[in-house]
Amino acid sequence: MAPPKRHPTVLLLCGDYVEDSEAMVPFQALQAFGITVHAVCPGKKAGEFCRTAVHELGSHQVPFPTTSLAPFLLFNSLLLLLLGISCVDCKSSACNAISNWLKQAVFFRFPPFISLLQTYTESRGHNFTLNATFEEIDYGKYDGLVLPGGRAPEYLAMDQTVLDCVRKFSESGKPIASICHGQLILASADIVKGRKCTAFPAVKPVLLAAGADWVDPRTMATCVVDGNLITGPTYAGHPEFISHLVRELGGAITGADKKILFLCGDFMEDYEVIVPFQSLQALGCHVDAVCPDKKAGDTCPTAIHDFEGDQTYSEKPGHTFTLTASYDAVDASSYDALVIPGGRAPEYLALDETVIDLVKKFMESKKPVASICHGQQILAAAGVLKGRKCTAYPAVKLNVVLAGAEWLEPDPIDRCYTDGNLITGAAWPGHPEFISQLMALLGIRVSF
């Protein structure tokens, strides 16, 4: 009898100020699909972390709606006038100083202002915890390599041990998937000569100098495959990027002809929307994201909730998440499952009767409902938890118990549970289990 097939193992090469989503989405998505992922960083050990960076894209990279631009521009001009500064053709040092300050202001992170900038903005992301030690790894035991972008590749491209690692993967013909600025490492390792390759546009001169056959990305989600080399321009391309990698690792996806709805809101948790959203897209599912009082193309700001040694989680601004459908046009009967991210959005969404009605329709139809972290505040408000087994972020235990549910302790914090059509998780570290349990209910499978 033939021995059972071994599931692949992938190495994820990180560094400080790696792009937040470009590290976590492939890390958790691949695990959800049954692939072992070891995240490492030179000079750091398992259990230590890398600081990440949130990169928000400017108008020449991703189009943002500008319908609400006028009030913000008016505010900008009025502020300058109140300060006694004319903003028309002014080149004074005072005006330039004010202008530079405005670009750093919080309101400049809103899409209308981001659309005015010529390159991405950066802010602090999550702390990404490593689960292996770089100096102890045996490259021969891995089936693929992932290089996230951000600013980490700038210094990793000068590390000889990193370059040796990349060259060994290249020589073995194993898949190498690199995104955004990760291609700086490929160029430094001298493995792109004559290879078709894309990247974040600012990396183009380096790749050309390294002899790559540069491919202009049609969109910031367009990926390029040349043999064992998979390249993408930004995290917007994760679905295609991850899908290509799964196939290169020998994976076959079945049962993914599903339509899934995400119930979003302002300041939902960053990871808790983007990781499951892009993971399901990578499988080939049709995934829509909606928010009350918003339309397709509108955006929701997200919140980064992290565990940094305080008595509760910290919060920082996250990525801006673009909705794909209009809330008022949603027909619950046309979707196969509902996903509810956590964060702070559920606090106010739980007060919206249309949201309550939507959740009840999914629960009454016995379609899968997957809710994580504070998302269970909505389930409790909808009165659908009575007699159901349920976990959540520990601070939401009161809501869950008062709603008549049987509380399941989230120990460890990444533990998720399935009770009939209901999947609940406590926090974003549980995404691999959360997504894989939803896949099981939907009949989606990744085989190797």
N, C-alpha and C positions, 0 to 999 in steps of 0.2 A: 504494500500500500504506500502511495506517495506521501511524503511528509507534508503537514499543513503549510500553506504559504505563509511566509513571515511578512508582517506589516512593515512598511518602510519606516526608517528613522531619518530625520532631517536635522541639520545643524543650522541654527539661526545666529548670525554673527552681529552682535550689538556693540554699542559704544555710548558714551555720555552724549546726550542731546540727539540721539536717534529720533526720527520722527515718530510721534506717539502712536498713531494708527498703523504706520508701516511696520512697527514692531509687533503690536498686539494682535492685529487682525489675522495675519498669517499664523502667528503662534497659536492662537486659540482655535481658529478655523480648522487647521490641519489636525489638531488633536481631536476635535469633534468628529472628524472624518476617519479616525482610527489610526492616525499617523503619530508616532512618537516624535516630539520636538525638543531638542536641547538648545537652550538659549545661553550663549556664552559671551564674555567680553575679556579681551586681553588685560591681565593684571587684576582681575576680579574673580572671586570664588562663588560657587553655588550659594544662594541665600543672600548675597549682596545685590545691590540694584544699580541700574543706570537711570540717570535723570533723562526724561524725554522732552522733546520740543513739539509744540503744536504749531504747524505751519498752515496758515490760511492763504489761499491763492488769490491773486489779483485778477483784474478784468481781462487781461490778455491771455490768461490761462483758463479761467472758468467764468462764464457769464453769470452775473448776478442781476436780480431785478432792480430797477432804479426808479420805480413808480413813486417811491416815497422819498426821493432825493431832495426835492425842493425845500421841504421844511428844514432838513438838516443843513442844507447850504445857507438858508436864511439865518439859522441859528449861528452858524459859523461866522457869517458876515456881521451879524448884530454883536456878537461877542467881541470881534475885532474893533467895531465902532465904539463899543462901550469902553474899550481900553484906549480909545483915542488914536487908533491906528487905521489908516485907510488901506483896504485890501485890494485896491484897483491899481495894477501896474506898480506895486510898491516893492522896492528892492532894498529897503533899509534893514539893518541888522536886527532891529527890534521886531519888525514884521516877520522876518525869517525865523527868529527865535520862537515867536508865538505860533507860527505855522508848524514848526517842528514839534512843538509841544502838543498842538492839536492832533498831529498824526499819531502821537503816543496815547492820546486820551482814550478812555474806555469806549466812548460812543463811536470812535473811528473803527471799532471792530464790527460794527453793524454793516451788513452787506452793501448798502448804498455807498458807504465810505470806502470799504475794502475795494469796491469796483473802481475807485479813483486811483488806487495805488499801482505802481508799475512792477512790483514784485511782491512776494509773499510777506506776511507779517509773522512774527514768532512770539510765543509766550510759553511759559512752563507747563509741561504736561504731567502725566502720572509718573510715579516711580516704578520702573519695570524691573521685577525681580528675576534674577538669573536662576536657572535650575541645574546648571552644570559649570564645571571649572575649565576654562579654556586650555590651561597648561596640562590638563590631564586627559584630554580627549584623544581618541584614536580615529583619525580621519577615515581609515579604511572601513570602519563600522557604519558609516553613514551613507545613505542613498541619495542625498541631495543637499544643496546649500542654498540658504536664503540670505540676501544682503539687503536690509532695509535702508532707507535714505535718511534725510535729515542732515545735521551737521557732523554727525559721528564719522561718516566716510572720509571727511577732509583729513582727519588725523590718523584714522585706521589705514588709509592708503600709504602712509609713511612707515607702517609697522611691518618689518620683514617677516615676522611670524605669521601675520595675517596674509601677506602676499604668498608665502609658501603654502599656506592652507588652501588658498584659492587656486593656485597652480596645480596642486594635487588633485583637486576636484575636476579641474579642466582636463588634465592629462588622462584621468580615469574615464572621461566621457559621461560622468554623472551629471544630472541636471543642476544648473546654477540659475537661480531666479533672483534678479537684482532690479531694484526699483528706485526711481527718483535720482538722488545723488549717489546711490550705491555703486553706480557704474564708474565712479572715480577709482574705486578699488580695482575694478576689472581692468581699467586703463593702466593703472600703476603696476598691475601684475602682468601686463603685456600679453593678454589673452584675447583681445578684441580685433587684432589685425585681420582685415578681410572679412570680418563677421558683421552681419546685419544687426544693428543695435539702435535702440532709442533710449531716451532718458529725459529728465527735466531739461527744458531747452537750454538753460545756462550751462549745462555740462557738455553741450555740443562741441565747443572748440577743443576741449581736452580729448574727447573721443576721436575727433577728426585727426588730431595730432598723433594719436596712438594708432592710427591706421584703420579705424573702424569704418564700416559702410553705414554711414549715418542715415537713419530713417526718421523723417519729420513726423511727429505724432499728429494724426488727424484730429484727435481730441486728447485731453489729458487722461483719458481712460483707455487709449489704444496701446496694446502691447505688441511686441515683435518676438517671434520665435525663429531662431537659427540653430538647427541641430539641438544640442543640449543647453543652449543659452536662451533664457527667457528674460526679456527686459521690458520695463514699463516706465512711464513718465511720472506718475504721482499715485497717491493712495486712491484716487478716483477709479483707477484701473484694477483695483484688487480682485473684483469678481473674475475678470478674464485672466489676470495674473495667476491667481490661485488655481483656477480651473486648468490652465495649461500645465502647471506644476503637478497637479494630481494625475493628469494623463501621462506626463513624462515619467512619473513614478510607477506607472502600470495600473493606475486606478480606473475602474469603470463605474460610472454613476447611473443608477436606475431609479425609477419612480419619482423623478424630480419635476414632473409635469403638474406642479401644484401652484396655486395662487395664494399668497400670504399677505395679510394686512398688518401693518405696524401702527399702533395708536400712539402718536407723538404729542409733545407739548413743549413749551418753552422751559429750558433748563432741565430737561431730561438728562440722565447721566450719559456722558459722551460714549464710553465703551459699550454701554448697555443698549445703545441703538445701533451704532456702526458695526460692531462685531457680528451680531446675529444677522443684521440686514445684509451685509456683504457676503457673509458665509453662505446664506441661503441663495443669494444671487450666483455665487460661485458654483453651486450645485446645479444651477439651471432653472431654479424656481422663478416665477414672476412675483416680484415683491413690490408692494406699494406702501408708502408712508403718508399718513394724513394727520391733520391737526385741526380741531374745531376752529372755525372762523378763518381758515387759511385755505389757499388754493394751490394747485400744482405749480411748482416753481418758487413758491414762497419758502421762507426758511425758518428754522427754529434754532435759537442759540442753545448750546448744550453746557452742562456743568461737569467738571472733573472732580469726582469724589475719590479721595485717596485715604489710605490708612498710614499716617505718618507719626504715630506715637502719642497722639492726643487722645483725650477721652472719647472723642467721636471723630468722624471723618472730616477731613479738610475739604474746602471747595475752591476751585479755580475756574476761570472761563475755558471752555473747550472749543472744539470745532463748530462751525456753523453747518447745520444739517439741512439739506435741500429736500423738500417734500416732492413726491412724485405724482400725487393725485389730489383732487379737491374733496374736502371732507363732505360737503353737502351732496356730492354726487355718488357717494359710496353706497353700494348695495351689498350688505353683509352676506346675502345668499350666494354671491358669486365668488366668495373666498373660501379656501379650505381650512384656514387657521388664522388665529389672532395672536399677535405678540405685543406685550405691554412692557416697555422699558421702565426702569426706575428713575431715580433722581428726585428732583423737586416737583416736576410736572404733575405727578399723580395727586399732589395735594389739592391743586385747583381743578384738575380734570374730574376728580371724584365729586365735584359740586355741579357738574354739567349733566343735565338730564338726558341729553342726546347721547353722551358717552355711556351713561348707565344703560340706556336702551340698547345700544350697540353691543355692549358686553353681554347683556341678558340674551340677546339673539344668538350669539355664538354658543353660550352655555346651554341654552335650551335645545339647540340643534345638535348638541354633543360633538361639535367640531373642536379640535384641539385649541386650547387657550394656554399660552405660555407667558407667565408673568414673573418678573424678577425684582428683587430688592423692595423698593417702595411702591412698585406697581400694584401690590396686593391691597393697597389703600383703596384702589378703584374697585377691586373685587369685593372687598368688605362693604363698601358703600352700595354696591349693586345687589347685595343680599344673596350672593350665589355661593357662599362658602359654608353654609350650615351643613354640618355632618361630613364635610370634606377634609381630607388630610392636606395640610398646607404648611409650608415654611415661608420665610421672608427675612428681610433684614431685621435683626433682633429688636430694633426700636419700633417695628411695626407689629410686634407680637400682640400688643393691646388691641389694635384694630382687628386682627385675625381672630383672637379669642372671643372678643365681644360679638363678632359676627357669627359665632357658633361653630367655628372650625376646630378640628383636632390639630393642635399645634405640634409641629415636628421641629425639633431643635436643629438649627443649622450648625452641626458640629462634625467636621470642620466647616468653615464658612463657604467652601466651594461645593457643599453637598446640595443636590437637587432631588426633587421627588416627583413622581408621576402618580396621580390618583384618578383613574378613569381617563377623561379627556383633559384633565387639568395638570399642567406642569408648573411647579414653582421653584424658584431659586432664591438664595439670600443676597448674593452680590456678584459683581462681574468676574471675580476669580473662578466662579462656577460655570462660566460660559461653555467650555467643552462638553460638560455633562448636560447642561441646559439645552444646547443645540442638538446633541446626539439623541436626547430623549424626545425632542420634537421630531427629529428625523424618523425615529422609530414609529411614532404615532402616525406619521404621514406616509409611511412605507417607503422612505427614501433610503437608499443603501449605496455605500461606496465599497466596492470589492477589489481585492488585490490578488 
